[in-house]
Amino acid sequence: MKSKDKITREGVVYYTVAGTAESLGITKTKVKELMGQKQLEWTQFKSDGALYVTAKSLVAYLSR
């Protein structure tokens, strides 16, 4: 994963949708489906900005 795919805000680590897809070996569309199914926790810092997945939810998903 590229360093631009990871950010930290207020002590919480987030990954871009693209970075999450790369980590899981799936498409960005599938990541968004998982977000919609609430299997991945996500946020958006600007109303028209990028979507980010929490590292905590990514680890939890991988542990299933």
C-alpha positions in Angstrom: 0.0 0.0 0.0 1.3 3.4 -0.9 1.9 6.0 1.9 -0.7 8.3 0.3 -3.4 5.7 1.0 -3.0 6.1 4.8 -3.9 9.1 6.9 -4.2 9.7 10.7 -6.7 12.1 12.2 -7.1 12.6 15.9 -5.2 9.4 16.6 -7.3 7.2 14.3 -5.8 5.6 11.2 -7.8 5.6 8.0 -7.1 4.1 4.5 -8.5 5.2 1.2 -11.0 3.1 -0.6 -8.3 2.3 -3.2 -5.8 1.3 -0.5 -8.4 -0.8 1.3 -9.2 -2.6 -2.0 -5.6 -3.3 -2.6 -5.1 -4.7 0.9 -8.2 -7.0 0.6 -7.4 -8.0 -3.0 -10.8 -6.8 -4.2 -12.2 -3.9 -6.3 -13.1 -0.5 -5.1 -16.7 -1.2 -6.0 -16.7 -4.2 -3.7 -15.2 -2.1 -0.9 -18.0 0.4 -1.3 -20.5 -2.5 -1.2 -19.0 -3.7 2.1 -19.2 -0.1 3.4 -22.9 0.0 2.5 -23.5 -3.3 4.3 -21.7 -1.8 7.3 -19.0 -4.5 7.3 -16.4 -1.7 7.0 -16.6 1.5 9.1 -15.9 4.6 7.0 -15.9 8.4 7.1 -15.8 11.4 4.8 -13.9 14.5 6.1 -15.3 16.9 3.5 -18.8 16.8 2.1 -17.5 16.3 -1.4 -14.2 14.6 -0.4 -12.8 11.2 -0.5 -14.1 8.2 1.5 -11.9 6.6 4.1 -12.1 3.3 5.9 -10.9 2.9 9.5 -7.9 0.7 10.0 -9.8 -0.8 13.0 -12.7 -2.0 10.8 -10.2 -3.3 8.2 -8.4 -5.4 10.7 -11.8 -6.7 12.1 -12.9 -7.6 8.6 -9.6 -9.5 7.9 -10.0 -11.3 11.2 -13.4 -12.8 10.2 
